């Protein structure tokens, strides 16, 4: 048995290697003229920026993590943007995303609260989904 205090480890947005995490997040409304920096955002969450060629590919909140994520909308509304499409979610909706290029954008006028369970994944050779 290790004497290392696991509470002392650094936590980022993604789970630790071979691990998982669960968290509750509040997403505030995003102003229509939002001009965030995707490089700063990706560095902060520990994800990567993968530029696609779809209609949403250049959104400043677009990122990818090598995780399998279960997102549950607890209250409010939110949009998840993918390179070529988007999905509007409301309280009670659940989404599973596997290492896809995506962005969470609250286009409403109220806070959206979500629960996330994230599981570390292994990136396959040649890119694509994680397993």
Residue pairs with C-beta under 8 A, 6 or more apart in sequence:
9 16
11 21
12 45
12 46
13 44
13 45
13 46
13 47
13 65
13 118
14 45
14 46
14 47
14 65
14 66
14 67
14 118
14 120
15 21
15 67
15 118
15 119
15 120
16 120
17 120
18 120
19 120
20 117
20 118
20 119
20 120
21 117
21 118
22 115
22 116
22 117
22 118
23 115
23 116
23 118
24 74
24 113
24 114
24 115
24 116
25 113
25 114
25 115
25 116
26 111
26 112
26 113
27 76
27 78
27 104
27 106
27 111
27 112
27 113
27 114
28 106
28 111
29 106
29 107
29 108
29 109
29 110
29 111
30 61
30 105
30 106
30 107
34 60
35 60
36 60
36 61
37 60
38 49
38 59
38 60
38 61
38 62
38 63
39 49
41 60
41 61
41 63
42 48
42 49
42 63
45 63
45 65
46 65
47 63
47 64
47 65
48 63
48 64
48 65
49 62
49 63
49 64
50 62
50 64
50 101
51 57
51 58
52 83
52 84
52 101
53 83
54 82
54 83
54 84
54 85
55 83
55 84
56 62
56 81
56 82
56 83
56 84
56 85
56 86
56 103
57 83
57 101
59 81
59 103
59 105
61 81
61 103
61 104
61 105
62 81
62 101
62 102
62 103
63 101
63 102
63 103
64 99
64 100
64 101
64 102
65 99
65 118
66 99
66 120
66 121
66 122
66 123
66 130
67 99
67 118
67 119
67 120
67 121
67 130
68 96
68 97
68 98
68 99
68 118
68 119
68 121
68 130
69 95
69 96
69 97
69 98
69 116
69 117
69 118
69 119
70 94
70 95
70 96
70 116
70 117
70 118
71 80
71 89
71 94
71 95
71 96
71 97
71 114
71 115
71 116
72 93
72 94
72 114
72 115
72 116
73 89
73 90
73 91
73 92
73 93
73 94
73 112
73 113
73 114
74 91
74 113
74 114
74 115
75 91
75 111
75 112
75 113
76 90
76 91
76 106
76 108
76 110
76 111
76 112
76 113
77 88
77 89
77 90
77 91
77 106
77 107
77 108
77 110
77 112
78 88
78 89
78 104
78 105
78 106
78 107
78 108
78 112
78 114
79 86
79 87
79 88
79 89
79 104
79 105
79 106
79 107
80 86
80 87
80 89
80 95
80 97
80 102
80 103
80 104
80 105
81 102
81 103
81 104
81 105
82 100
82 101
82 102
83 101
87 95
89 95
98 121
98 129
98 130
99 121
99 123
99 128
99 129
99 130
100 129
104 114
106 112
121 129
121 130
121 131
122 130
122 131
123 130
124 130
124 131
